[in-house]
Amino acid sequence: MSDDATLVTRAQAGDFAAFEQLVSRYEQRMYTLAMHVLHQHEDAEDVVQTAFLSALEHLGELRQPAAFAAWLTRIAVNTALKVLRKRQGLDAVSLEAVTAEDEEGAIPHPQYIADWRDDPSQTVEQRELQRLLAAAIAALPEKQRVVFVLRDVAGMSVEETAQALGLSPANVKVRLLRARLVLREHLTRLFGDERRRLVPPRHAGDAPRATPAAQRLPRNQEG
């Protein structure tokens, strides 16, 4: 099987069959990416088609054939974000809402923490877990979901994600951290071992926790 650089070089020389091989190699990955961002089958298919047509049109501009996958991903991401911008009156929020800077504030502490060393994005090899992770990603707030998809699904750098969304790198890192915490906690609730549950550390301003003994006391004995 030819590598990307070879296929791109052949396609740039006019070998359309080589480009068709690139389409076959990456169309499912681009569709999955578009679905994570848009959550609509028709829109995702349109994004994939538009991205490949744009790639074909501008293939001669690609100076590093080996970087085809990253280049195509950026095209697909930008195409999907344009679809978000055009959505008005639908369930999805506007691109302005997606890319608005967050207010400064502390990262919320998860209520359920387990001893789980792997990042959720690294555990998608199992089919059932992949399905559950996809559902968890879909449930993320859109601001967090788009950043998570670009960073941990598409593999874009912090700087590339920030540029694509018009955010600061710091804001990208905050949203990604929040998304990872939510996903980690959600999947831990499904797969975590209750016996290995870790208690989140207390911070200033937290309400005092009742001890197990105090929780069992009758109300008229409290005080």
N, C-alpha and C positions, 0 to 999 in steps of 0.2 A: 504493500500500500504506500502510495506516495505521500510525503509529508506536505504540510501546508505551503512551505516556501516553494517547493517544486510545482505544486498545482497552481499557485498564484502566478509564478513566472510563466508557466504555460498559458494560463488564462490571459495574462497581459499581452501575450504574443498572438492572441486571437483564437486560442483553443477553448471553445465554449464547453466542450465535454469536461475539461478540467474544472471549469467553474461549477458545472453541475455536480461534480464530486464534492466540491466544497459546500454546496447547498445541502446535499445529502448528509454530509458530516455534521453540519451545525444547525440545521433547521429545527430539530427537536429542542436543542439547548436554547435557541432564541425564542422558541414558542413558550417554553417553560418560564423563561425570564419575563416575557411579555405578560404571561398569565399572572405571575406573582405581582406585577405592577398594576395591571388593569382589571383582572378578575372578570373579564368578558371574553368568551371564546372568539367571537367575530372580530373584536378589536385586536386581540392577540394575533390572529391569523393575518389581519391587515398589516400589523406592525412587521411581522416576519416577511411578508411579501415586499413591503415598501423598503425594508432594510436591505434585502438582497438586491432589489432593483437599484437602490442607491449605491450599494457596494459595487455592482457591476458597472454602473455609470462612471464611478470615480476610481475604479481599480487601478488605472494608470497613475494615480496620484500617490498610491501606497509605495513608499520608498523602502520599507522593510517587510518583504514578503512573509517572513517568519512571524510577524506580529499581526497576521490577518485576524486571528481569533479575537484579540483585544480590540482591534480596530472595528471589526464587525459588531462586537458587543456595545461599543460606544455609539455606533450608528443606531442599533436597536433600542438602546436606552433613551437616546435623544428623541427617537421616533415615538416611543411610548409616552415620554413626558409631553410631547406635543399633543398627543391624544388626550392626556389629562387636562391640558390647558383648554382644549376645545369643549370639554364636558361642562355643560351648564344645566342646572336643574336636575342633575342625576344624583344618585346616592353618593358617588365619589366626590370628595371635596375638590375645590379648585386648585390649580397649580400654585396660586398665591398662598393658599392655606398650607399646602404641602411644604412650600419652601420658606415660609415665614420663620424668622428666627425665634427660638423659644425664649421665654423669659428666664432669667437666671434663677436658679433654685437648686436645692439639694436633690440628689438622686434618691428616690424612695427605696427603703430597705425591703427586700422580699420578706414575706411572712412565713415562707416555708423554704428552708435551705437544706439541701442534702449534700453528702460527700460525692460530688460529681465533677471529675476533673476535666472531662472533655467538653469542648464547645458544642452546642447543639448542631451547628452547621457541619460538624465533622462526623455525625452519626447517621447520616441519611442513607447509608448503604442498605439497610434493611428496608424492605418494601413497606411493611406496616408502619414502621417509625417514620418513613418518608411521608406517608399519607398523613400521619398525625402531625408531623412538623409543618406540612403544607397548610393544614387546617389552622395550626397555631399562628403561622405567619399571616394567614388571611385575617385573623382576628386582631392583629396588631393595629393600633391607630395608624392612619395612613402616613403621617410624618415619619414614624419609626419604621413602618413596613418598607417604604421606598428606600430608605437609607440601608436597611438590613439587606434588601435584595441586591442593591448595587454593590455593597461591600462583601457580603458573605455568600451570595449566590452568583453574582456576575464576576466577583473577584476584582472589582475596581479598587484603586488605592483611595486613601482618605482625600488626597488632593483632587483626584479625578472625580470622586463623588461630590465633593464640595463645588467643583467647577460645573458639573452637570446640573446640580440643583440650585446653584447660586447661593450657597451657604458658606459660612466660615468653616475651616477645618475643625475648630473647636466644637462648633455646633453639631457637625457630623459625628464626632466622637461621642458627644453626650447622647444623641439620639440612638446611636448604635449600642452604647452601653445599656440604655434603657430597654431597647428591644431584646438584647441578649439576656438581660435579667428576667424579663417577662417570659421569654421562651424557656429559659432554664427552669424557672419556677413551675411553669405549666407542665413541662415534660417530667419534671421531678415528681409532681403530684401523681402522674400516671405510672412512673417506673421507679420512683425512689423507695428505699427501704425505710419504713417508719422507725425501725429500731436504730437506724443510723442518722436520724434527724438531728440537725444542728440548730441550736437556738440562736436567733440573730442577736448581736450585741446590743445592749441598751445605749441610748444616746441621750444627751441633755434634752429635756422637754418631753421625753417619752413618759407615758402614764405608767405608774408602778404596776408590776405584774403580781397577781395573787399567787401565793404558793399553793401547791396541791393540798396541803392541810387546811389552809384558809378557805379554799374553794369548797371544802366539805363541811365547814362549820355552818350550823343553822344561823339564819340572819339575826335572831334575837341574842346570839352569843357573840356577834361581831362587835367590835368597837373597842 
